[in-house]
Amino acid sequence: MAQPIVDTSKLCIHTITTKPWPIETAIERFSAHGVGGMTIWRDALTGRDIAATGQRIRDAGMAVVSLCRGGFFPAETDVARQAAIDDNHRAIDEAAALGAPLIVLVCGAVPKQPLPLSRQQIQDGIESILDHAASVGVKLAIEPLHPMYADSRSAINTLRQANDACAAIDSPWVGVAVDVYHLWWDPDLEAQIQRCGAMGKLFAFHICDWRTPTEDLLNDRGLMGEGSIPVRQIRGWVEQTGFNGFNEVEIFSNRYWAGDQEAFLAKIVDAYLNHS
Amino acid sequence: MAQPIVDTSKLCIHTITTKPWPIETAIERFSAHGVGGMTIWRDALTGRDIAATGQRIRDAGMAVVSLCRGGFFPAETDVARQAAIDDNHRAIDEAAALGAPLIVLVCGAVPKQPLPLSRQQIQDGIESILDHAASVGVKLAIEPLHPMYADSRSAINTLRQANDACAAIDSPWVGVAVDVYHLWWDPDLEAQIQRCGAMGKLFAFHICDWRTPTEDLLNDRGLMGEGSIPVRQIRGWVEQTGFNGFNEVEIFSNRYWAGDQEAFLAKIVDAYLNHS
């Protein structure tokens, strides 16, 4: 089991977690709470000067941890797959401008398309953007998604598969984002975290909790401590690999987005310190 | 890939699939469509003479395929675990009275309780009812449930885990129910179906489909052909093991339950013949 967390220096919060806030408010309020880093969702950058926004985050004393999200490579036509690749090239440029060292990949899936075909298209897509990512110094993190998203969001649904994909692609620029929400149920999780770390592929660690009942497949994530995920235990497995990056709070929640974001931020910090 | 289905002799329908119908109506209408078997949910037996209901099904030319459901063994207290075991003993007696050769086990989980502990409680629970099941000739099928139910419905979430549990329990009375809805996403599925068959543990096969978008975690299953599950391919893997039991249509669907059940039944038969 990991040691208790004593401060917010390794706390990173995703902009989508406090979605109602414009990014400028998030920067100001996160910084006021001593948050150590931010992961930026691309929609939060709409209409902003990206480089200036990255500087604003650093000037507020925080790290730009990653850009969310690239991926969604599988598609039914060559044209659609090329459009996805083009969009990933844009994401790489945005990450470079922002000063983000990492892009999280939600790899994609197509309803009714065989999963093995989608997995091949994912590998092909990642390989097609690798040189560009390397040329600007941006890494790519495959995020295995919960099996309930295998129809339309990702054909990579376990850490074992993500590790296997990294081994197949075999590039220092490609690794994994481990998100407890997607992976907590997996009896192979501890072993695959060890493997991921031993491969040098553990690039990011995302936390939240699984509520009971979960009332929405997408937007009913809980704060750490509210649900069934053994967040601290999984953090211990991650840290045993030598990982010393950020603990990224990524919560999609219609119920929290509907409330006061300042009160929610205080709850995030409390849950981070006491239940992570 | 399995051969196309040519008739309804191996079609079994779960009473919950046409939940608005009382069981007497389901027996009459399923039989009229040439359905070969029924799996009975325990709620459908409320207020009925169980033995007479089983006879009524057989008199209508159908097999009683299984009773749904036992299980839910994990609990926080000894008293609650004993209550679950007592209820499973009642389910065994009901299956025997009905003439059902099999009980499907939804094994259970407790929110916030560590999954390994729940798994041990599941094994202990099954072992505690084994002698009773054997004494009346009723088999037990562990149904691995989709990982989105790991918080509260089952701590057994892959076929590998179910196979492992069968190997640990090591009784001819305990096997597995393979449900495509829970397992279709698993990259190990084909190999674990082969293993399950080689162990002599493939006791039941349930079919439906995964809709996009799925709007409810419990009650938005689709008809075969409506979604992303390669039902025919998985049926082929199952049949390659030598399985020649029923293909059981188990659909929980608020949208179908809200409509005309006779029209839904015709759609089930059509989907069975053309998309299974």
HADDOCK unambig.tbl for C-alpha pairs under 7 A between the chains (distance, minus, plus):
assign (segid A and resid 111 and name CA) (segid B and resid 212 and name CA) 6.77 0.50 0.50
assign (segid A and resid 111 and name CA) (segid B and resid 227 and name CA) 6.98 0.50 0.50
assign (segid A and resid 111 and name CA) (segid B and resid 228 and name CA) 5.48 0.50 0.50
assign (segid A and resid 112 and name CA) (segid B and resid 227 and name CA) 6.05 0.50 0.50
assign (segid A and resid 112 and name CA) (segid B and resid 228 and name CA) 3.98 0.50 0.50
assign (segid A and resid 113 and name CA) (segid B and resid 228 and name CA) 6.96 0.50 0.50
assign (segid A and resid 147 and name CA) (segid B and resid 147 and name CA) 6.90 0.50 0.50
assign (segid A and resid 147 and name CA) (segid B and resid 185 and name CA) 6.26 0.50 0.50
assign (segid A and resid 148 and name CA) (segid B and resid 148 and name CA) 6.63 0.50 0.50
assign (segid A and resid 150 and name CA) (segid B and resid 185 and name CA) 6.28 0.50 0.50
assign (segid A and resid 151 and name CA) (segid B and resid 212 and name CA) 6.83 0.50 0.50
assign (segid A and resid 151 and name CA) (segid B and resid 228 and name CA) 6.09 0.50 0.50
assign (segid A and resid 185 and name CA) (segid B and resid 147 and name CA) 6.28 0.50 0.50
assign (segid A and resid 185 and name CA) (segid B and resid 150 and name CA) 6.28 0.50 0.50
assign (segid A and resid 212 and name CA) (segid B and resid 111 and name CA) 6.79 0.50 0.50
assign (segid A and resid 212 and name CA) (segid B and resid 151 and name CA) 6.84 0.50 0.50
assign (segid A and resid 216 and name CA) (segid B and resid 216 and name CA) 6.92 0.50 0.50
assign (segid A and resid 217 and name CA) (segid B and resid 217 and name CA) 6.78 0.50 0.50
assign (segid A and resid 227 and name CA) (segid B and resid 111 and name CA) 6.99 0.50 0.50
assign (segid A and resid 227 and name CA) (segid B and resid 112 and name CA) 6.05 0.50 0.50
assign (segid A and resid 228 and name CA) (segid B and resid 111 and name CA) 5.47 0.50 0.50
assign (segid A and resid 228 and name CA) (segid B and resid 112 and name CA) 3.98 0.50 0.50
assign (segid A and resid 228 and name CA) (segid B and resid 113 and name CA) 6.96 0.50 0.50
assign (segid A and resid 228 and name CA) (segid B and resid 151 and name CA) 6.09 0.50 0.50
